[in-house]
C-alpha cells in the first residue's frame, strides 16, 4: 500500500512520471478520477500505467542497469592522477565536508514551497531574492536571515523546522537529510569497503534510519523493502535466485518519485571515498541510487558523484561538469538538460539573469525532480568559476531544492579549493560541529568526518591499486 501519500495522489504523480518516461498517458487522469476512492479500481489503473510501453518516437535512451549505462556514456577520464601531499589531501577532504555543510545550511531555511515552487505570482528564485532584500542582506553574503520585511509586505515565510540554521542562530550544522546521507555513505565504506550492493543500502537504512527521516522515493523504497524482507521465505521459494526482480519491485512499486532528487543528494559520502576516480564514484553511486531510483534518478547521483570525485583533482568547472556527464548516457534527458544549462551559464555574467533563465528552461519539472536541480547545480558551478560564495549563493538563489543544491555545489567547490581557502565568515559559524541524527554522529566534529573519509579513501585507493 502507499506510504508517502494517498494512493490517488501517487497515481496522479505516476501519470506525470510515465509521461516523462515517454509513454502515452492519454485518458489516465480521467480514469483516476473515475475510480474515486475505490482502492481496487485505482490499483487496476496503476497496473495499466505500469504496463505502458515507451513510445517508438521517444528520442532518449535511458537504461537503468550499470552495463547498459556505460555502453551509452561518452568518453571521459575514468581515473585522474593527483600528486597531492597527505596534508593537501586532508585539506581537500575537510573542504568538501565544510563546503557541503555551509551550502546546505544556507539553503535550509528556504526549503519551503514559496521559495521552491514559487508563490504570489513569483517564481521561487524571485521570492528568495525578495526575502534577502527585505532583510537588507542582498546580495547574499551570509546565511539566511530569520526576519524580513517580505513577510509583512508579501506574505513570505521561512520554513518552521530549521530555525537553528538562520543567520541569527546558526552555531553548527543542523541535522538534515543531505548531511545524514553523506554520513551513511561514509559508514557504508568504513564497514564494507567496496563489497556491497543495493540490497545492503536497504539493510543499512533499516538499521540506521527511522521512517520519518525519509522522503518521497526513499520512503516508498524503505517501505517496499520492509515488505519484501518480511516475506522473504515466500519470495525465495517462488523466485530463488531473482534478486534483480526484488530490487526492481522495491525501487518502482508505487514510487512515482523514482526520478526525483533523493538519490542525487546521497552521492557525496561515496564520492569522497573514490576521490580522483570518477568512474568508481559513479559505480558506487549507481549501487546506492538503484535501491530507490531508475533512469535519470540514478544518473543524477552518478553525475554528481563523478564531479565530486574529480573535484579533488580537477579545478575547472566546465571540465568537472563534462566529467560528470561522461558517466551517464549521452542521450538521456538529464544529459541534454545539463548541457543546455551550461550553455545558459556561459552566456551571461549576471546572477539574477542566470537563475531566471534556468528557471524558465526547466520549470516544467517538479521542484524536487533530479533534472532541473542538477541543471541548476551545473550552471552554478560554471557561472561561479571557482568562487565558493558565488557558487553556493547562485545555487540557493535559484529556488527548487535550495539546501540540496547549495550542499552539492559547496561540496564540489570545497573539494576543489580545500578548507583553508573557504571564506571564514561562512565556515566559522558552524564551529566544526555537525548533527546528523545518526548514532555516533550526533554531534560529531566536521573535521572528524573529513578525517574518516580520508582514511576510507586511502584504504579504497590501496585496494583498487593492488
C-alpha positions in Angstrom: 0.0 0.0 0.0 1.0 3.6 -0.4 3.4 5.0 2.2 4.4 8.6 1.4 1.0 9.8 0.2 -2.5 8.6 -0.6 -3.0 6.1 -3.4 -4.9 8.6 -5.6 -2.1 11.2 -5.2 0.6 8.6 -6.0 -1.3 7.6 -9.2 -1.5 11.2 -10.3 2.2 11.6 -9.9 2.7 8.3 -11.7 0.9 9.6 -14.7 3.4 12.5 -14.8 6.3 10.1 -14.4 5.2 7.7 -17.1 4.6 10.6 -19.5 8.1 12.0 -18.8 9.5 8.5 -19.4 8.0 8.5 -22.9 4.6 6.8 -22.5 1.3 7.8 -24.0 -0.9 8.5 -20.9 -3.9 9.9 -22.7 -7.1 9.2 -20.7 -5.4 8.1 -17.5 -6.1 11.2 -15.5 -9.8 10.7 -16.2 -9.5 7.0 -15.2 -8.1 8.0 -11.8 -11.0 10.5 -11.2 -13.5 7.9 -12.2 -12.0 5.4 -9.8 -12.6 7.7 -6.9 -11.6 6.2 -3.6 -12.0 2.6 -4.8 -8.7 1.0 -4.0 -9.1 -2.0 -6.3 -10.1 0.2 -9.3 -7.1 2.6 -8.5 -4.7 -0.4 -8.5 -6.1 -1.6 -11.8 -5.4 1.9 -13.2 -1.9 1.7 -11.6 -1.1 -1.7 -13.2 -2.2 -0.4 -16.6 0.1 2.6 -16.2 3.0 0.3 -15.3 2.4 -1.8 -18.4 2.5 1.1 -20.8 5.2 0.8 -23.5 7.7 3.6 -24.3 6.6 5.4 -27.4 8.5 4.4 -30.6 9.4 8.1 -31.3 10.7 8.8 -27.8 14.1 10.5 -28.6 16.1 9.4 -25.5 18.0 6.3 -24.5 17.7 5.7 -20.7 18.7 2.3 -19.3 19.0 1.7 -15.5 21.5 -1.1 -15.4 25.2 -0.2 -15.0 26.5 -2.1 -18.0 23.9 -0.5 -20.3 24.5 2.9 -18.8 28.2 2.5 -19.5 27.5 1.4 -23.1 25.7 4.7 -23.7 28.1 7.1 -21.9 30.6 9.3 -23.8 34.4 9.1 -23.5 35.8 10.6 -20.3 38.8 10.4 -17.9 37.8 7.4 -15.8 40.5 8.0 -13.3 42.7 11.0 -12.6 46.3 11.1 -11.3 46.7 13.6 -8.5 50.1 14.4 -6.9 48.9 15.9 -3.6 50.7 15.5 -0.3 48.9 14.0 2.6 48.3 17.5 4.1 46.9 18.7 0.8 44.6 15.7 0.5 43.3 16.2 4.1 42.7 19.9 3.4 40.5 19.0 0.4 38.5 16.4 2.4 37.8 19.0 5.1 37.0 21.5 2.4 34.4 19.1 0.9 32.7 18.4 4.2 32.7 22.0 5.2 31.6 23.2 1.8 28.7 20.7 1.8 27.6 21.8 5.3 27.8 25.5 4.5 25.8 25.3 1.3 23.2 23.1 3.0 22.8 25.4 5.9 22.4 28.4 3.7 19.5 26.8 1.8 17.8 25.0 4.7 15.5 27.8 5.9 14.4 28.4 2.3 13.2 24.8 1.8 9.6 25.9 1.8 7.1 25.8 -1.1 7.1 29.6 -1.6 10.8 29.5 -2.4 10.9 26.1 -4.0 7.9 26.2 -6.2 7.1 29.9 -6.3 4.1 31.9 -4.9 2.3 35.2 -5.1 2.8 35.3 -8.8 6.6 35.0 -8.5 9.0 32.2 -9.4 10.8 30.7 -6.5 14.1 32.4 -7.2 12.3 35.8 -7.1 11.0 35.1 -3.6 14.4 34.1 -2.4 15.7 37.5 -3.7 12.8 39.4 -2.1 13.5 37.7 1.3 17.1 38.8 1.3 16.2 42.3 0.0 13.6 42.6 2.8 16.3 41.8 5.3 18.7 44.3 3.9 21.0 41.4 3.1 21.1 41.5 -0.7 23.2 40.4 -2.5 23.6 37.2 -0.5 26.8 37.3 1.5 25.8 35.3 4.6 23.3 32.8 6.0 19.6 33.3 5.6 18.2 36.0 7.9 15.3 35.0 10.1 13.4 38.2 9.6 12.5 40.1 6.5 10.0 42.8 5.6 8.9 40.4 2.8 6.9 38.6 5.4 4.7 41.6 6.1 4.8 43.1 2.6 4.2 39.9 0.5 3.5 37.1 2.9 6.7 35.1 2.5 7.7 32.9 5.4 10.7 30.7 6.0 10.0 27.1 7.0 9.4 26.4 10.7 11.7 23.4 11.2 15.2 24.9 10.5 15.3 27.9 12.9 18.8 26.8 14.1 20.2 27.4 10.6 19.0 31.0 10.4 21.7 33.7 10.5 20.9 34.9 14.0 21.0 31.4 15.4 23.5 29.3 13.5 26.1 27.6 15.6 26.5 24.2 14.0 25.4 22.2 11.0 21.8 21.3 11.9 20.6 17.8 11.3 19.5 17.4 7.6 18.9 14.6 5.2 21.5 15.9 2.8 24.2 15.6 5.5 22.7 12.4 7.0 23.1 10.5 3.7 26.7 11.7 3.5 27.3 10.2 6.9 25.7 6.9 5.8 27.9 6.8 2.7 30.9 7.1 5.0 29.6 4.4 7.3 29.0 2.0 4.4 32.5 2.4 3.1 34.0 2.1 6.5 32.1 -1.1 7.2 32.2 -2.8 3.8 34.7 -1.1 1.6 33.7 -1.9 -1.9 31.9 -5.1 -1.1 28.3 -4.1 -1.0 25.3 -3.5 -3.3 21.8 -2.0 -3.3 20.4 -4.7 -1.0 22.9 -3.6 1.6 21.6 0.0 1.3 18.2 -1.2 2.3 19.5 -3.1 5.3 21.6 -0.1 6.4 18.6 2.3 6.1 16.5 0.0 8.3 19.3 -0.2 10.9 20.2 3.5 11.0 17.1 5.5 9.9 13.6 5.9 11.2 10.7 6.1 8.8 10.1 9.8 9.4 13.7 10.6 8.3 12.9 9.7 4.7 11.0 11.4 2.0 9.3 10.7 -1.4 11.3 7.9 -3.3 13.2 6.9 -0.2 10.0 6.5 1.8 8.5 4.3 -0.8 11.6 2.1 -1.3 12.1 1.8 2.5 8.5 0.6 2.9 8.7 -1.7 -0.1 12.0 -3.2 1.3 10.2 -3.9 4.6 7.5 -5.8 2.7 10.0 -7.8 0.7 12.1 -8.8 3.7 9.1 -9.7 5.8 8.0 -12.1 3.1 11.5 -13.3 2.2 10.9 -17.1 2.7 7.8 -17.0 0.4 9.6 -14.9 -2.2 12.7 -17.1 -2.3 10.6 -20.2 -2.8 8.9 -18.7 -5.8 11.9 -16.8 -7.2 15.0 -18.5 -5.6 17.7 -16.5 -7.4 15.9 -13.4 -8.6 17.4 -10.6 -6.5 17.1 -8.3 -9.6 13.3 -8.8 -9.6 13.1 -8.0 -5.9 15.1 -4.8 -6.3 13.1 -3.7 -9.3 9.9 -4.0 -7.3 11.5 -2.2 -4.3 12.5 0.8 -6.3 9.4 1.1 -8.5 6.3 -0.2 -6.7 4.0 2.8 -6.0 7.1 5.0 -6.4 6.4 7.8 -8.8 9.3 9.8 -7.3 11.9 7.4 -8.8 13.4 10.2 -10.9 13.3 12.9 -8.2 16.4 14.3 -6.4 16.6 11.9 -3.5 19.4 9.8 -4.9 21.4 12.8 -6.2 21.8 14.1 -2.6 23.3 10.8 -1.5 26.3 10.9 -3.7 28.9 12.7 -1.7 29.9 10.2 1.0 30.6 7.6 -1.7 32.4 10.1 -3.9 34.8 11.1 -1.1 35.9 7.5 -0.8 36.6 7.5 -4.6 38.4 10.8 -4.7 40.2 11.2 -8.0 38.4 8.2 -9.5 35.1 9.4 -11.2 34.3 6.0 -12.7 34.5 4.3 -9.4 32.5 7.1 -7.7 29.8 6.7 -10.4 29.8 2.9 -9.8 29.2 3.4 -6.1 26.5 6.0 -6.8 24.8 3.5 -9.1 24.7 0.9 -6.4 23.2 3.4 -3.9 20.7 5.0 -6.3 19.4 1.7 -7.7 17.8 1.0 -4.3 15.2 3.7 -4.8 15.5 5.2 -8.3 15.6 4.5 -12.0 16.9 6.2 -15.1 17.5 9.9 -14.6 17.1 9.5 -10.8 20.1 7.1 -11.0 22.0 9.4 -13.4 21.7 12.3 -11.1 23.7 10.6 -8.3 26.2 9.2 -10.8 26.7 12.7 -12.4 27.3 14.4 -9.0 29.5 11.6 -7.6 31.8 11.7 -10.7 32.0 15.5 -10.4 32.7 15.4 -6.7 35.4 12.7 -7.1 37.0 14.6 -9.9 36.9 17.9 -7.9 39.7 16.6 -5.6 42.0 16.8 -8.6 40.5 19.0 -11.3 39.6 22.6 -10.7 38.0 23.9 -14.0 34.2 23.9 -13.6 33.2 23.1 -17.1 35.7 20.2 -17.2 34.1 18.9 -13.9 30.6 19.0 -15.4 31.9 17.2 -18.5 33.5 14.5 -16.3 30.1 14.1 -14.6 28.4 13.8 -18.0 30.9 11.2 -19.1 29.5 8.7 -16.6 25.8 8.9 -17.7 24.1 8.2 -21.0 24.8 10.9 -23.6 21.3 10.8 -24.9 19.4 10.9 -21.6 17.1 13.7 -20.7 19.5 14.6 -17.9 22.5 14.9 -20.2 20.5 17.1 -22.6 19.3 19.3 -19.7 22.7 19.8 -18.2 24.3 20.7 -21.5 21.6 23.3 -22.0 22.2 24.7 -18.5 25.9 25.0 -19.2 25.2 27.0 -22.3 23.0 29.4 -20.4 25.7 29.8 -17.7 28.3 30.6 -20.3 26.2 33.2 -22.0 25.7 35.6 -19.0 27.7 37.2 -16.2 24.6 38.3 -14.3 23.5 36.1 -11.4 19.8 37.1 -11.5 19.6 36.7 -15.3 21.2 33.2 -14.9 18.7 31.9 -12.3 15.8 33.4 -14.2 16.7 31.7 -17.4 17.4 28.4 -15.7 14.0 28.6 -14.0 12.2 29.3 -17.3 14.1 26.5 -19.1 13.4 23.8 -16.5 10.2 24.8 -14.6 8.2 22.0 -16.2 9.8 19.6 -13.7 8.7 19.2 -10.1 10.6 21.3 -7.6 12.5 18.3 -6.3 13.0 16.4 -9.6 16.5 15.4 -10.4 16.9 17.2 -13.8 16.1 20.8 -13.0 18.1 20.7 -9.8 21.1 19.1 -11.5 20.9 21.7 -14.2 20.9 24.5 -11.7 23.9 22.9 -9.9 25.9 22.6 -13.2 25.0 26.2 -14.2 26.0 27.5 -10.7 29.4 25.8 -10.9 30.2 27.1 -14.4 28.9 30.5 -13.5 30.9 30.7 -10.3 34.2 29.7 -12.0 35.8 28.6 -8.7 34.3 31.3 -6.5 32.9 29.4 -3.5 30.5 32.1 -2.3 29.3 32.9 -5.8 28.6 29.2 -6.4 26.6 28.4 -3.2 24.6 31.7 -3.4 23.7 31.1 -7.0 22.6 27.5 -6.3 20.4 28.6 -3.4 19.0 31.7 -5.1 17.8 29.5 -7.9 15.0 28.1 -5.8 13.7 24.5 -6.1 15.6 22.2 -3.7 17.6 25.0 -2.1 19.5 23.1 0.6 20.3 20.2 -1.7 21.7 22.4 -4.4 23.7 24.5 -2.0 25.2 21.4 -0.4 26.2 19.8 -3.8 27.8 23.0 -5.1 29.5 23.6 -1.8 30.9 20.0 -1.7 32.3 20.3 -5.2 33.9 23.7 -4.6 35.1 22.7 -1.2 37.0 19.8 -2.7 38.4 22.0 -5.4 39.6 24.8 -3.1 40.3 23.0 0.2 39.3 24.1 3.7 42.0 26.8 4.1 40.7 28.7 1.0 37.0 28.7 2.1 35.7 32.0 3.5 35.9 32.1 7.3 32.7 34.1 7.7 30.9 31.1 6.3 32.8 28.2 7.9 33.5 29.6 11.4 29.8 29.9 12.2 29.5 26.1 12.1 32.1 25.7 14.9 33.3 22.4 13.4 30.1 20.7 14.6 27.6 18.5 12.8 24.4 16.9 14.0 23.1 14.0 11.8 20.6 12.1 13.9 22.7 9.0 13.3 24.3 7.1 16.3 27.8 8.4 17.0 27.3 11.3 14.6 25.1 13.5 16.8 27.1 15.5 17.4 30.4 15.0 15.8 33.2 17.3 14.6 33.1 18.0 10.9 36.8 17.6 10.9 36.4 14.1 12.3 34.1 13.2 9.4 36.7 14.5 7.0 39.5 12.6 8.7 37.5 9.4 8.5 36.6 9.9 4.8 40.3 10.5 4.1 41.2 7.2 5.8 38.5 5.3 3.9 39.8 6.9 0.7 43.3 5.7 1.4 42.1 2.1 2.1 39.9 2.0 -1.1 42.8 3.5 -3.1 45.1 0.8 -1.9 42.6 -2.0 -2.7 41.9 -0.6 -6.2 45.6 -0.3 -7.0 46.6 -3.8 -5.8 
